[in-house]
Amino acid sequence: MTNRTDAATTPLRALLSAVGRVGRGIRWYMTTLMGDTAYATYVAHHRRQHPGEEPMTERQFWRQRMDDQDRNPGARCC
């Protein structure tokens, strides 16, 4: 015998799970778009491609990134 409460909570759990996945996807997209994960991505890449070499510090990484953007503005408006 199925409890009526259990049958009603299953769709609710599925909905909450889907909402959570969408929320995590939006958070990932925004942090990636804004560059929040850029240094961590650089460090992971550097460790894979250049084992044994020290990666730049976070300060050096952002300074180089800003300098590169100033030299090559691309589609930026200012």
ABEGO torsion letter per residue (X at the ends): XBBAAAAAAAAAAAAAAAAAAAAAAAAAAAAAAAGAAAAAAAAAAAAAABBGBBBBBAAAAAAAAAAAAAABAEABAX
